[in-house]
């Protein structure tokens, strides 16, 4: 998560498109990493 967040910050500062893609990727990583409830 930390590495993904650093990568997101490096790629995406203020670009809304990159930020949206990063947020979607974060959600995918979370859902694939976290056990289903």
MOPAC internal coordinates of N, CA, C and O (Angstrom, degrees):
PM7 1SCF
backbone

  N    0.0000 0     0.00 0     0.00 0    0    0    0
  C    1.4623 1     0.00 0     0.00 0    1    0    0
  C    1.5191 1   110.74 1     0.00 0    2    1    0
  O    1.2310 1   120.41 1   137.09 1    3    2    1
  N    1.3336 1   116.82 1   -42.91 1    3    2    1
  C    1.4600 1   119.52 1  -177.75 1    5    3    2
  C    1.5300 1   110.81 1   -65.32 1    6    5    3
  O    1.2310 1   120.88 1   135.60 1    7    6    5
  N    1.3358 1   115.92 1   -44.40 1    7    6    5
  C    1.4615 1   119.26 1   179.72 1    9    7    6
  C    1.5175 1   110.43 1   -63.31 1   10    9    7
  O    1.2310 1   120.68 1   139.54 1   11   10    9
  N    1.3344 1   116.31 1   -40.46 1   11   10    9
  C    1.4612 1   119.69 1   178.93 1   13   11   10
  C    1.5168 1   110.33 1   -63.80 1   14   13   11
  O    1.2310 1   120.81 1   142.08 1   15   14   13
  N    1.3276 1   116.06 1   -37.92 1   15   14   13
  C    1.4598 1   118.93 1  -179.07 1   17   15   14
  C    1.5268 1   110.86 1   -69.58 1   18   17   15
  O    1.2310 1   120.57 1   140.18 1   19   18   17
  N    1.3356 1   116.51 1   -39.82 1   19   18   17
  C    1.4672 1   119.64 1   177.28 1   21   19   18
  C    1.5257 1   109.96 1   -62.66 1   22   21   19
  O    1.2310 1   121.06 1   137.39 1   23   22   21
  N    1.3463 1   115.58 1   -42.61 1   23   22   21
  C    1.4565 1   119.73 1   178.78 1   25   23   22
  C    1.5154 1   110.49 1   -62.34 1   26   25   23
  O    1.2310 1   120.90 1   138.69 1   27   26   25
  N    1.3321 1   115.88 1   -41.31 1   27   26   25
  C    1.4611 1   120.22 1   178.66 1   29   27   26
  C    1.5232 1   110.65 1   -61.19 1   30   29   27
  O    1.2310 1   120.44 1   136.32 1   31   30   29
  N    1.3262 1   116.76 1   -43.68 1   31   30   29
  C    1.4590 1   119.57 1  -179.72 1   33   31   30
  C    1.5230 1   111.05 1   -65.71 1   34   33   31
  O    1.2310 1   120.56 1   140.80 1   35   34   33
  N    1.3449 1   116.53 1   -39.20 1   35   34   33
  C    1.4567 1   119.58 1   179.56 1   37   35   34
  C    1.5199 1   110.70 1   -65.95 1   38   37   35
  O    1.2310 1   120.66 1   133.84 1   39   38   37
  N    1.3360 1   116.35 1   -46.16 1   39   38   37
  C    1.4639 1   120.02 1  -177.35 1   41   39   38
  C    1.5088 1   111.06 1   -70.20 1   42   41   39
  O    1.2310 1   121.08 1   135.48 1   43   42   41
  N    1.3309 1   115.53 1   -44.52 1   43   42   41
  C    1.4280 1   120.13 1  -159.72 1   45   43   42
  C    1.4756 1   119.44 1  -108.60 1   46   45   43
  O    1.2310 1   113.68 1  -165.48 1   47   46   45
  N    1.2268 1   129.56 1    14.52 1   47   46   45
  C    1.4466 1   123.15 1  -171.41 1   49   47   46
  C    1.5104 1   116.18 1   -21.44 1   50   49   47
  O    1.2310 1   119.64 1    89.59 1   51   50   49
  N    1.3131 1   118.30 1   -90.41 1   51   50   49
  C    1.4573 1   120.14 1  -172.20 1   53   51   50
  C    1.5246 1   111.92 1  -107.06 1   54   53   51
  O    1.2310 1   120.06 1  -177.06 1   55   54   53
  N    1.3303 1   117.49 1     2.94 1   55   54   53
  C    1.4653 1   119.46 1  -178.71 1   57   55   54
  C    1.5251 1   109.90 1   -74.39 1   58   57   55
  O    1.2310 1   120.11 1   -65.50 1   59   58   57
  N    1.3200 1   117.39 1   114.50 1   59   58   57
  C    1.4662 1   119.62 1  -175.99 1   61   59   58
  C    1.5233 1   112.31 1   -63.68 1   62   61   59
  O    1.2310 1   119.90 1   144.31 1   63   62   61
  N    1.3393 1   117.79 1   -35.69 1   63   62   61
  C    1.4663 1   120.03 1  -179.36 1   65   63   62
  C    1.5216 1   110.00 1   -65.41 1   66   65   63
  O    1.2310 1   120.59 1   131.74 1   67   66   65
  N    1.3264 1   116.48 1   -48.26 1   67   66   65
  C    1.4567 1   120.47 1   179.91 1   69   67   66
  C    1.5178 1   110.26 1   -63.09 1   70   69   67
  O    1.2310 1   120.76 1   142.63 1   71   70   69
  N    1.3260 1   116.15 1   -37.37 1   71   70   69
  C    1.4517 1   120.19 1  -179.92 1   73   71   70
  C    1.5289 1   110.32 1   -64.59 1   74   73   71
  O    1.2310 1   120.76 1   140.02 1   75   74   73
  N    1.3373 1   116.15 1   -39.98 1   75   74   73
  C    1.4673 1   119.89 1   179.19 1   77   75   74
  C    1.5222 1   110.58 1   -66.34 1   78   77   75
  O    1.2310 1   120.49 1   136.92 1   79   78   77
  N    1.3262 1   116.67 1   -43.08 1   79   78   77
  C    1.4584 1   120.51 1   178.52 1   81   79   78
  C    1.5232 1   109.90 1   -63.19 1   82   81   79
  O    1.2310 1   120.58 1   138.41 1   83   82   81
  N    1.3215 1   116.49 1   -41.59 1   83   82   81
  C    1.4596 1   120.33 1   178.77 1   85   83   82
  C    1.5176 1   111.39 1   -63.62 1   86   85   83
  O    1.2310 1   120.45 1   139.15 1   87   86   85
  N    1.3233 1   116.74 1   -40.85 1   87   86   85
  C    1.4608 1   119.96 1   178.60 1   89   87   86
  C    1.5212 1   110.50 1   -63.88 1   90   89   87
  O    1.2310 1   120.41 1   138.12 1   91   90   89
  N    1.3300 1   116.82 1   -41.88 1   91   90   89
  C    1.4635 1   120.29 1   178.19 1   93   91   90
  C    1.5242 1   110.33 1   -63.54 1   94   93   91
  O    1.2310 1   120.35 1   137.40 1   95   94   93
  N    1.3292 1   116.94 1   -42.60 1   95   94   93
  C    1.4568 1   120.34 1   178.92 1   97   95   94
  C    1.5271 1   110.65 1   -63.64 1   98   97   95
  O    1.2310 1   120.50 1   140.99 1   99   98   97
  N    1.3312 1   116.64 1   -39.01 1   99   98   97
  C    1.4609 1   120.36 1   178.21 1  101   99   98
  C    1.5220 1   110.68 1   -62.39 1  102  101   99
  O    1.2310 1   120.61 1   138.47 1  103  102  101
  N    1.3355 1   116.43 1   -41.53 1  103  102  101
  C    1.4622 1   119.90 1   178.77 1  105  103  102
  C    1.5231 1   110.49 1   -64.03 1  106  105  103
  O    1.2310 1   120.20 1   139.43 1  107  106  105
  N    1.3282 1   117.23 1   -40.57 1  107  106  105
  C    1.4634 1   120.74 1   179.23 1  109  107  106
  C    1.5220 1   109.83 1   -64.01 1  110  109  107
  O    1.2310 1   120.56 1   134.95 1  111  110  109
  N    1.3285 1   116.53 1   -45.05 1  111  110  109
  C    1.4644 1   120.24 1   179.92 1  113  111  110
  C    1.5209 1   109.98 1   -62.27 1  114  113  111
  O    1.2310 1   120.44 1   137.21 1  115  114  113
  N    1.3305 1   116.76 1   -42.79 1  115  114  113
  C    1.4582 1   120.52 1   179.73 1  117  115  114
  C    1.5223 1   111.19 1   -61.81 1  118  117  115
  O    1.2310 1   120.74 1   132.89 1  119  118  117
  N    1.3234 1   116.19 1   -47.11 1  119  118  117
  C    1.4611 1   119.63 1  -175.87 1  121  119  118
  C    1.5242 1   110.82 1   -68.47 1  122  121  119
  O    1.2310 1   120.01 1   148.76 1  123  122  121
  N    1.3318 1   117.58 1   -31.24 1  123  122  121
  C    1.4643 1   119.85 1   179.88 1  125  123  122
  C    1.5275 1   110.90 1   -81.95 1  126  125  123
  O    1.2310 1   120.34 1   153.87 1  127  126  125
  N    1.3375 1   116.96 1   -26.13 1  127  126  125
  C    1.4622 1   120.29 1  -179.46 1  129  127  126
  C    1.5180 1   111.25 1   -86.50 1  130  129  127
  O    1.2310 1   120.66 1   136.33 1  131  130  129
  N    1.3212 1   116.35 1   -43.67 1  131  130  129
  C    1.4621 1   119.98 1  -176.96 1  133  131  130
  C    1.5261 1   109.99 1   -75.15 1  134  133  131
  O    1.2310 1   120.50 1   -37.38 1  135  134  133
  N    1.3275 1   116.64 1   142.62 1  135  134  133
  C    1.4751 1   119.79 1   176.80 1  137  135  134
  C    1.5138 1   110.35 1   -69.69 1  138  137  135
  O    1.2310 1   119.77 1   -35.06 1  139  138  137
  N    1.3196 1   118.05 1   144.94 1  139  138  137
  C    1.4657 1   120.78 1   179.56 1  141  139  138
  C    1.5228 1   111.33 1   -65.55 1  142  141  139
  O    1.2310 1   120.94 1   -36.83 1  143  142  141
  N    1.3085 1   115.81 1   143.17 1  143  142  141
  C    1.4681 1   119.62 1  -177.43 1  145  143  142
  C    1.5146 1   109.31 1   -90.95 1  146  145  143
  O    1.2310 1   120.10 1   180.00 1  147  146  145

